[in-house]
């Protein structure tokens, strides 16, 4: 078994012809239409891999709204699952892995450390295996003690069982390389080109052009929306602006209720819940500033999207966020409402600086984080794995 689990490293460049690859993606809820980070990555990358000449299969939850057998050339397989906070992903990934053990895929690509222990089964079946770690999931507050233990176990599995391990942020690479003595591959998340939309659909919330501050992410404790609300309530001069809290409360209804309770006597705070695609595009396009106060991230797709739409960015100074923003936004000390208050006042009092940051954010996304470039890196890694 020691020989079986030996990890492969990047192959040297050679003249070996690029080959068509059959690859299966396991660990997401499926595509299209889900708003989760892993799902959005798979939805962006899988069709581009097909366009590059590969045969791609994505395993999907049976309760997905989309029930077609293909999406933009990607094969979709719907497998049994249990709609449970703890058993959803691992259950579906287990069934998908059993199918892959007798299937003809060249590569099985798992997403998330929670599914990573199943890499052992795929390798025993002779598959080349890749795992992407999208973040240190065990640090998220929603998990019980057992849940954190299982995800930490999965993290170790993700680093030692597959042929290659991908992480989405350089801070993740540094942390995991140093802790486990490994050498993982860094491939970032990305964005598509975005078109700025006029404020039509969001008019139903009383919102217009540049008259609100935006939070758009899941309503879970580690995203720190409560810190943003606390900062907002401390502002003496809001210049007629509103604070929009947009996003779903997946398995965190009590936390979402606590946010509403914090703001119950403040009419300037608007909760939209989860919004449709048109409203989401308009919210990004027309906000005065987009705020992401999170304490844990891998590489936030919401942050990337905000920058791609040319939003003025204010974000916590955790390494994952600070790296994405670079010098194209304002950072504040994580969990520090008073420092966030100062950042808000800075950009609201200096509209010229806010506009300069918008231009810088859009330029940074266009030049450094486009999905087309990301997919080329996935493709090269797949080719390397099959040559090893």
MARZASE-244514 format. One record per residue (C-alpha): residue in three letters; z negated, x negated, y negated. Coordinates in steps of 0.5 Angstrom, whole numbers, plus 500, padded with zeros to 3 digits. Example, Ala and Ser with C-alpha at 12.3 -4.5 7.8 and 13.67 -1.06 7.14 Angstrom:
BEGIN
ala484475509/ser486473502/
***
This chain:
BEGIN
unk500500500/unk499494495/unk506492496/unk508500495/unk504500488/unk507494485/unk509495478/unk516493475/unk517490469/unk523490464/unk529488467/unk533482464/unk539485460/unk545484465/unk552486466/unk550491471/unk554498470/unk550504467/unk549509472/unk548516472/unk541518474/unk538524477/unk531525474/unk526531474/unk521532469/unk514535471/unk508536467/unk510541461/unk510548461/unk518548461/unk523549456/unk525552451/unk521555446/unk514553447/unk511550441/unk506545445/unk507537444/unk509535451/unk514541451/unk517540445/unk519532447/unk522535453/unk526540450/unk529535445/unk530529450/unk532533456/unk539536453/unk540529450/unk540525457/unk545530460/unk549529454/unk549522456/unk551523463/unk545524467/unk543530471/unk536533469/unk531538472/unk525540468/unk520544472/unk517550468/unk512555468/unk513562472/unk511566466/unk516563461/unk520568457/unk526564458/unk528565465/unk535562466/unk537557471/unk539552466/unk538550458/unk544546455/unk546543461/unk539542464/unk537545470/unk530549470/unk526550476/unk520555476/unk514554480/unk508557482/unk502556477/unk495559475/unk494561468/unk488557467/unk485552462/unk484547468/unk488549473/unk495551470/unk498544469/unk496540475/unk497546479/unk504547477/unk505539477/unk503539485/unk508544487/unk513541483/unk511534486/unk512537493/unk519540492/unk521533489/unk518529495/unk524532499/unk529533493/unk534528491/unk532526484/unk532518483/unk526518478/unk520523477/unk518523470/unk511526469/unk508528462/unk501527461/unk495524464/unk493530468/unk499530472/unk499522473/unk495522480/unk501526483/unk505520482/unk502517489/unk505523493/unk512521489/unk512514491/unk510515498/unk516519498/unk520513496/unk521516489/unk521511482/unk516514478/unk514514470/unk509517467/unk508518459/unk501518456/unk502523450/unk495521448/unk488520450/unk487527452/unk480526455/unk477525448/unk479532446/unk473537445/unk476543449/unk474539456/unk468540460/unk464534462/unk468535469/unk475536465/unk474529461/unk472525468/unk478528471/unk483526465/unk480519465/unk481519472/unk488521471/unk489516465/unk487510470/unk492513475/unk498513470/unk497506468/unk497504476/unk501508480/unk507509477/unk513504476/unk512504469/unk508508464/unk510510457/unk506511451/unk508514444/unk504510439/unk503503438/unk495504437/unk495507444/unk499501447/unk494496444/unk488500446/unk490501454/unk493494454/unk487491452/unk482496456/unk486496463/unk489489462/unk496492463/unk503492459/unk505499458/unk512501454/unk512504447/unk517509446/unk515514440/unk516521439/unk522523434/unk525528430/unk531532429/unk535532422/unk532538418/unk535543413/unk530545407/unk530553407/unk528557401/unk522561401/unk524568404/unk520570410/unk514567408/unk514571402/unk510576406/unk504572405/unk505572398/unk508564398/unk513561394/unk516554392/unk511549392/unk505554391/unk501552397/unk497547401/unk499547409/unk496546415/unk500547421/unk497545428/unk493548433/unk487551431/unk482546436/unk476542433/unk479535434/unk485537429/unk479538424/unk482544420/unk474546418/unk474539414/unk480541410/unk477548409/unk471545407/unk474540402/unk478546399/unk472550398/unk470544394/unk476544389/unk474546382/unk481546380/unk486549385/unk492550380/unk493557382/unk495554389/unk493557396/unk491554403/unk495556409/unk492555416/unk498556421/unk498555428/unk495558435/unk488558438/unk490556445/unk483557449/unk479556442/unk478563440/unk471562438/unk473556434/unk479560430/unk474565429/unk469560426/unk474558421/unk476565419/unk468565417/unk468559413/unk473562409/unk472569409/unk470570402/unk476566399/unk482570398/unk486563397/unk486561404/unk491565408/unk491565416/unk498566419/unk496565426/unk502562430/unk509563426/unk516564429/unk521558428/unk524561421/unk517562418/unk515555421/unk521552417/unk520555411/unk513553411/unk514546412/unk520546407/unk516549401/unk509547401/unk506542396/unk503538401/unk502538408/unk495536411/unk493533418/unk486532418/unk486530426/unk481526429/unk485525436/unk493524436/unk498521440/unk504521436/unk503528432/unk510532432/unk507536427/unk506530422/unk513528424/unk516535422/unk513535416/unk515528414/unk522530416/unk522536412/unk520532406/unk513534405/unk508531401/unk503528407/unk496528407/unk493525413/unk487522416/unk487515417/unk486515425/unk491509427/unk496514430/unk497518424/unk497512419/unk502508423/unk507514422/unk506515415/unk506508413/unk507508405/unk510515405/unk503519404/unk496519403/unk491518408/unk483519407/unk477518412/unk477522418/unk472527418/unk470526411/unk471532407/unk469529400/unk475524401/unk480529403/unk478533397/unk479527393/unk486526396/unk488533395/unk486532387/unk490526387/unk497529389/unk495536386/unk494532379/unk500527380/unk506532381/unk511526380/unk507522385/unk508528390/unk515528389/unk516520390/unk512521397/unk516527399/unk523522398/unk519517402/unk517521408/unk524524409/unk527517408/unk522514413/unk524519419/unk531519418/unk531511419/unk525510424/unk524516428/unk530520430/unk531523437/unk537520438/unk534513438/unk528515442/unk533518448/unk537511448/unk530508449/unk528513455/unk535511458/unk534504458/unk528504461/unk531509467/unk536504468/unk531498468/unk527502473/unk532503478/unk535496478/unk528493480/
***
